[in-house]
Amino acid sequence: MSQKQTLSFQAEVAQLLHLVTHSLYSNKEIFLRELISNASDACDKLRFEALNNTGLYEDAPNLEVRVSFDREARTLTIADNGIGLSQQEAIDNLGTIAKSGTREFMSRLSGDQKADAQLIGQFGVGFYSGFIVADRITVESRRGGLPQEEGVRWTSVGAGDFEVEAMGRPERGTSVTLHLREDAADYLSTWKLKSIIGKYSDHIALPILMRKEEWKEGEEGKGGEMVLTEEWETVNQASALWTRSKKDISPQQYQEFYKQISHDHEGPLAWAHNRVEGSTEYTQLLYIPSHAPVDLWNRDKAAGVKLYVKRVFIMDDAEALLPTYLRFVKGVIDSSDLPLNVSRELLQESRDVKAIREGSTKRVLGMLEDLAKLEKDDGAPADDKGKYGKFYAEFGTVLKEGLGEDLGNRERLAKLLRFASTESDTVTVALADYKARMKEGQEAIYYITADTTAAARNSPQLEIFRKKGIEVLLMSDRVDEWALNYLHEFEGTPLQSVAKGAVDLGKMQDETEKKAAEGAAEAFKPVLEKLRDALKDKAQDVRVTSRLVDSPACLVVSDGGMSMQLARMLKQAGQKVPETRPVLEVNAEHALVKKLDGSPHFDDLAHILFDQALLAEGGLPDDPAAYVKRVNALLV
């Protein structure tokens, strides 16, 4: 490509640029952090690729970022000598958002500047933040290892297209030049830029260089001015934050480092910074975010932990360092023992990595336990007391995946779980709190699963529990049914679904109630036989129950059987589900059930009872038209 080409932005980028140029970021100075972060990433990538090809360093082995400005031209330049871009990479990386979730990203933009700014960072498109302060951006680059004549110049005014042309470039790496708007002239100031770098980028492990300023006297004593010299100075600490002593790092520095590695505009809920010594030596700096990323539910998404070996960046998404259910954790792990050329395959097999994974998992669970303790600490500030509730609202569903994935920490995870309950409309309940207030004679922790909390709360299967004042946990997350297959008891008390098996309240059901239930069942035997015959294709069995108070019937499955909710979810996901039939339980005291005996419409009433019970627990009749026809026939 020898001549200039004009190419169109991907549609989503064009939309994004429109938002950015209309001040999407409420804090404009963020653009400098994003561009320095990109420059740092480019140097990390060079260092990693050079592990197998030292020639990529060419004649510039010392990696750095340079920030400079020209007041007369009104330009600000962020330059690095990192890996650089080829011509095709410039087209691909600066003209499209190379993420599968781009359309979802655009659909999530709400118009709320703060929330939308967070999304931009999460989707790795911080480069476009330069258009907040610039009406034109020029990028000049050459990829390490390519000839000098294969440089590339990329230019755009942030509208619908961009221009790309070949250029000669002796230097490896990339320079991003912002042609500043008139209202952004205050960024042409050494003091202003230094203060922004100190605030957001002081922890960058590479030196960030700026030209020194010195005072120049005016002619004949007419005053003077600060002028730029040819000498460059480092304006950040230029040492990896995690390598410093904890006592030398302020909370603000920890928070800014989190924002840089996560592209999040909100601070974290908690963090842990530790040097681990023993058979395996490593440093961990791990963060709990305050809100979920948009791709949290993609279990194949890149993990949030960066791997370094002896302070050399190795990879961004080292999924082997934490289990999948902790994929929301952000941070850095720096190993002293792993080889610099470590591969993903080696990570899966390494004993050192296994030790790091176990230690880091325990550290994250410890952070969560500390947050949970603050809930009950009367002396804790209100903001701290609410942190675990905020965490659980964002990540609780993912945490439950650990019950099946991390058997060694199952008991710790069970203590961290929270559930809605029949005792409260607003407060979630820990299993330990539920157990502490169990009624005398109660021998199980009762729960029900449903598609929504409202459906669970209003289920007819809860009627006897409500009548007797027995608390039931309401579970409506899609993962609940699967996760509870791995949690059969909590601290010695079994968990029992109220929708599985016959209801048995044990010591909480008095002899009078038991005898009355047995008598009703005996008297109702002839009707039960007719119901079994009428519903033989739908119901595994029909029986009288004492669990119903106001409803005529409900559906349950046998102990150990797959719930109807889980069966529906698996079918929706295209999974094969073994054909199972539920048990229909009827309330012999209900007026509609009493009407069955001797009714000329017995079969229609039987099917209506079954289909209504199915509707009440979130299902749909196999033949909705037949159900409507039967109901209409009875109505007229």
N, C-alpha and C positions, 0 to 999 in steps of 0.2 A: 504494500500500500504506500504509494509515493505521494498521492494527492490528498487534499482535504476531503473528508466525507462528512455529510450531515446525516445523522441517524435520529430516529424518534425514540423517546423514552418509552419503556414499558408503561402500560396504562396506569398501573398502580403507583408507579414512581411519579408520574405526572400529577396524580391526585395528591400524593404525599407532598410534592413540592408546592402545590397550591396551598396546602395547609401550613407548611413551614413558613412560606413567605408572608402569610397572614398572621405571623407571631404565634405559632403554636406553642413554643416554649414561653412560659411566663417569666423565666429567668434567662435572659439572652446570653449571658456569659458562659452558659453551659457549652456553647459551640466549641470553645477552646479546649475544654476537657475532652469532648468527643474526638476532636481531630488529633490531639496529643495521644489519646488512647489508641487510636488507629495507627499512629506512627510507631508507638511502642509495640503493638501487635506485629507490625511488619518486621521490626527488628527481631522479635521473638521467632518469627517464622524463618527468617534467614539463619538464625543461630541453629534452629532445629534441622533445616535442610543441609546446613554446612557440616553436620555431624558425619554425613556420608560423602560430602563434596566440599572440602575446604577451599577449593578454588573460587567458590562463590564470594568469599571475602574480598577477592581481587586485591587491591592495594589499600583497603580501608578496613582493617580488622576491628577497630574501635567503634562500636555502635553508639549512636547518639541521635538526639532530636534537636533541631535548631529552630528558634522562633525569632523572626525579624520583621521589621516594618519599614515602610518608606512613606514619610508624611506627605511629600509632594505628590507622589503618584497615588496616595491614599490606598496602599496595599498592605496586607498582613500575610506573611508566608510561614507555614509550618512545614519543615523539611526533615526527612529522615534518610539514613543510609541503610535501610532495611532491604527486604527482598525485592521490592519494586514490582512494576506491572509490565507485562508485554502489551502489545497493541490490542490483542484479542481480549486479554484480561481487563484492560481499561474499558472496553466496550461492554463486556459481560458484567463486571463488578460495579461500574459507575452508571450503567444504564438500566439495570434490572435489579430487583430484590430477589436474590437467588435463594428463596426459601419456599418450601411447599405450602406453608401456611399464609402466604401473602394475602390471598383473598379473604381469609378469616381475619387477618390483621386489619384490612381496610373495613370490613364489616363491623369491627369492634370499635372503630373510632367514634367517639360519642359527642365531640364538640367541647367536652370538658378539657380545657387546656392542660391541666395538671395530669389527668389520667391519660390523655392521648400522648403527652410527652413521654410517659413511662413506656407506652407501647412502642414508640419509635426506638428507644434504646434497646428494648428487649428483642426487637427484630433485626438488630445489627445494622441499622441504616443511619447511624449517627453522622456519616459524612454529609448528608443532606442538610444537617443543622447549620452548615456554613451559610446557607442562603437566608438565615435569619438576619445576618448583618451584612451580607454581600449581595450586590445585584449582578455580579458575574464571578465565576470561579474558574481558574485555570489550573490544571493538573499537568505537571511534567514528570515523566518517570522512565526508568529503564530497569528491566528485570536483571537481577544478578546472573552473570554467566552469558548474557546476550552481548553481541558486538555493540560498540558505541553508536553506530549509525542506526540501531534498531530501538531508539528511544521513541516515546510517544507523547504528543500533546493533546489533552482533552480540555474542551472549553464549553461552558454553558452559561446561559443567563437564567437558568431555572424555569424555563417555560416548557414547551413541548418537545424540544429536541436538543441535541448536543453535537459538537464538531470534534472529529478525531483526525489527526495527521501525524505522519512520521517526522522525526526530528533527530538530529545528532545530540547525544547527551553523554559526556564523559563520565559523569558521576552515576554510580548505582544508587537506586532508591527513588524516593518520591518527594516532590515539593508541591504543596497545595497553596495556591496564592488566591487570597480573597480580595476582590476589588470592592472596598467597603462602601456602603451607602453613606450619604451625608450625615445621617443621624447616628452613625456608628463611629464617628471620628475619635471618640474618647478611647478606642482600642489602639490608637496610634501613640501609645504612651508606655514607656518602660515601666513606670511605677504601677500602672493599671494591670499590665500583663503579668508582671511579677506577682502581684497580689492574687490574681486569679490562679496562676500556676501553684503558688503556695497553698491556696485554699483547696484546690481539687486534684492536683497532680504531683504533690510533693513526694508521694510514696513511689512514683514510677522508678523502677530499678535502673533505668538508663539515665545518663546525664542529659538534662534539658538546658541548652545553651542559649544565651542572649548576648548581644553586644553590650559592652560596658558603656556607661555614659560618664562624661566629665564636664566640668564647668569651663566655658570659654568666655573670657572677658571680651566686652565690646570695644570698638575702636574709640580712642580718646575718652575713656572713662564713661562711655554711654551705656553702662550696664552690660549684661551678658546673658548667656543661655546655656542649657544643657545640650551637648551634642554627642552623637554616637561615635565611638572609636572603632578601630579595626580589631580590637581585642575582644575575645569571647570569654564569658564566665558562666559557670554552672549555677543555675538559680533554684535547683531543687536538691534534696538530700542525696538523691541518686543511689540509694541503697534500698534493697527490697525490704518492704515494711515488716514482713514476717521474720526477717533475720535480726531485727532490733529487739532490745529488751522491752518487756511489756511496760516497765515503769517509764520508759522514754517515749511512749506513744499515747497521745491524747485520745479520748473518746471520739472527738471530731475527726482525727486522722483515721481511726478504724472505720468510721462511717464513710468517709470519702473514698477509702480504698474499696470498701464494699460496692459503692456506687460505680466505681471505675470498672471492676471486674464483672459486675452483674448488669450494667447499663440500666440500673434502676434509679429512679429519682426520689424514692423514699428510702429512709434509713432502715436498717435491719431491726428485728425484735431483740436479737441476742447474738453474741459471738463468743468463741472460745479460741484462745491463742496459747499453744503449748509446745514445748520442746520435749519430745519423747526419747528417752535413752534406754538402752538395754540391748537385747539381741538384735533388735532392729532400731535404727536411729532415724528420726524424721521430725519435721516441724509441721504442725497443722494450724491453720487459721481458718475456722469454719464459721459460717453465718447462717442464721435462721431468718429468711426474708419476712417481711410484714404482709406480703400479699402474693397470691399465686400468679405465675406467668400464664400467658394465654395457651401455651402448649403443655400444661401440666398433665393432661390426661393422655398424652402420647407417651406410652411406656418405652418407645424406641427413641425418644428425644435425647439429644446430647445431655450428658450429666453436667452439673454446674461446678464441678471441682477441677481445677487446673493442676496438672502434675509438673513439678520441677524436679530435676535431679542435680544436686549440688548447685542450686540457683540457676541452672540452665533450663529454660522452658522446653518441655517435651510435648505435651498435648493439652488441648482445651477440655476435652470431654472424656476424662479418664473414668469411665463407668465402673471399672473394676474396684475403685477405691471406696465405694459406698454401695449398699444394696439398693435395688431399684425403688423400693418404697421410700427412700430418703432422697429421691432425685431432685427435690426442691432445694436442697442444701447448696449454698454457694461457698467458694473459698479456694484455698491453695494448700496443697500438700507438697512439701519439699523433702525428698528422700536423700539420705547420705549413702545408701547402700546399693540402690539399683544402678545398673549400667546406663551410660548415656544413650546407647542405641537401643534402649528397651522398646519392644514392639507390643502391640495389643495382645498378641498371642502369649507372649512372655508374661504380661501382666496377669492373664488368667491363671497361669500355672505357678507363679512365683510364691514361695513361702513368705518372703518379705512383704509382698503385697497383701497376702492373707492376714498377716499381723497388723498391717496398716489399716486394712478394712475393718477388722474387729475392733481395734483401738478407736478408730474414728467413729464407728457406729455407736460405741459406748459413750463417747464424748458427746455426740449429738443427743442421744437419749438423756444423758445427764443434764444438758442444757434445757431440754423440754421438761424434765422433772423439776428443775429449779424454777422455771416459769410457772409450772402448775402449783408449786408450794406457795408462790406469791398470792394465788387466789384466796388462800385462807389466812394470810398474814395480815392481821388487823393493823400492823404498823407500817405496811407497805404503801407507797404512794398509789393513788387511784389509777394512774396510767399503768403502773407495773402490775397491779392486781388484774387489770383487764387484758394483759398481753397474751396469756394462754388461751383465753376465749377467742381472741382475735386470730391467733395461730390456728386453733382448731377449726374455726369457721372456714379458713382458707385451705387447710391441709389435712384435716381430720380424716377425710375419706381415703386419702392416699396412705396415711399412717396405718389404717386398718389392713392394707395389703400385707403388712409385715407379719400379721398373725400366721399367714400361710407360708411366708418366705423366710422368716427368721425365727426358727423354732427355739434357738438358744436364748432369745430375748423376749419370748412370748409373754412371760409373766410381767416384765417391765412394761411392755406395750399395752397389755390389758389394763394396767393401772392408769395409763395415759388416755384411754378412750373415754368419750363422753357421748351421752345419748339423750334424746328427748324422752319425756316420761309423762305418764298420766297424772303425775303430781303437780306439774307446772306447764304453763303455756310458753314460758320464755326461758327458763333456766335449764341447762343441760346437766345431766347427772353422771357422776363417776360410779363405777361398779362398787367401789368401796363405800361410797355414801349410800347407795341403794341397800347394800348388805347391812349397814349399820342401823337402818330403820325398818328392816324386815319385821313383819308381824310375828307374834309368838306362835309357834307351831308351823311357820312357813319354812318349807324345806328346799325351795328352789328360787332362782332369780328368773322371773317370768319376762318374756319379751314377745313382740309380734313384729313381723316384717310386712311392709306394704310399699306400694309405688310412691306414696306421699305420706307425710306425717299426718295430714288431715284424714286420709283414708285409714291409717293405722288407728288413730284416736277414736274414730267413729265405727270401727269394726264391731259387728255383733258378737264376735268371739270374746270381747272384753266385758260383756254385760255382767257376768257373775263376779268378775274381779272388781268391777266398779261398785257393785252392790255390797261387797264385803270389804271395800276399802283397801284392796291389795294393789300395790303399785306395779305397773307393767311398763317396761321400756319400749319405746316406739322407734323402730328402725326403718328408715326409708332410703338409705343410700344403696345404690345398685350393688355395691361390693359387700353389703352386710351379710346376705345369705351365704355367699361363698366364704367370707372370713370366719363366720361362726361355725363352719364345719371344723375349724381348727381350735376353737375355744369352747370346750365342753363344760368347763367349770372355772370358778374364780375363787381362789383361796379355800378350796374344799367344798364350795357350794355349787351344785350343778346349775347350768343354764337350761331353761325349758321353754320351748316355743309354745304359746297358747293355741297355735293352729296345727299342732301335731299331736296325734294320739288322743285318747279319751281324757277329759279333764279330771284331774285328781288333786283335790285340795287337801287331802290327807287329814291332819288334825284340825284343820280350819273348817271342816264340814261336819256339823253335829249329826248325831244318830237319827234325829227326827227327819232331817233333810235327806239323809241317805235312804231311810225307809220309804219316804214319800217318792223319791226318784225311782226306787226299785218297784214300788207299787204301780207307778205310772207306766213304767216300761212293760210290766206284765200285762196290764190292762190294754196296752196299745199294740200288743203283739200281732193281732190279725191285720191291723192297718199297716204295720211295718212290713209284713209279708207282701201285701199288695203293692206297697211303695217299691220294694226291692224288685218286684216283677216288672212294674211299669218303667223303672229307671235302670234296668239291668245293663243297658248299653252305655249309661252315663256314670253311674255310681258303683263303686266297689262294694259298698254296704250302705244300709240306712239304719240309724239307731236313735234312740231317745237320748237326749242330753240334759244335763242340769246346768250347762254353762250359759244358756240363753235365758233372758228375763223378759225383754220386750220384743225380740225378733222371732219369727216363726221357724227359721232354719239357718244353718250355716254350713260351710264346707271345711273339712279338715283333711289332712293326709296322715298316713300311718307314721308311727315313730320311726325315725331313720329314713323316711321317704323324702323325695325331692318336693319342695314346696311348689305350689302352683305359680307363685310369683317368679321363682327362679326358672321354672320350665318356660314361662312366657318370655323371659329375658333371653334365654338361650335360643329359643325359636326365632326371636327378632334378630339375633346375631347370626342366623343361618346355621346354627348348630343342630345336630341330630339329638332329639330328646326321646328317651324311652317312653312308650305310651303308658301312662298311669291314670288311674281313675280315682277321684277323691271319695271320701266318705261324706254322705249327707247326714247331718245331725239335725233332729227336729225337736221343737219345743212342744211337748204334748199338751201344755196348758194354753197355748195360743189359740185364739178364736179361729184363725184360718186353718190351722192343723186339725182342730176339732171338726171342722166342716167336711173334712175328707171322708169321714166314716159315713157310708151310705150315699155319698154324692153321685149323681148321674154323670158329673164331669170329672170323675176321679183322675183319669189319666192326664187331662189338661191341667188340673190343679197340681198334680205331682210334678209335671214338667215346669210349670210356672214357679213352684217352690224352689226347684233346683236352679233354674236360670236366675231367679232373683238372688239366691245365695251367691251365685257366681258373680253377678253384677256387684254385689255388696263388697266382695273382696278384690275388685278391680279387674275381673275378667269379662269376657263377652260370650254370649251364647253361641254355640256352633252354628245355629240357624236363627239369626235375629228376626227374620221375617216370620218364621213359625211362632216365635215367642210373642211378637206383636199380634199376630192373628189370634192366638189363644187368649191373650188378655182382652182384646176387643170383643171376642165372642162372649166372654164372661161379663163384660161391662154391659152389653146390650141384652 
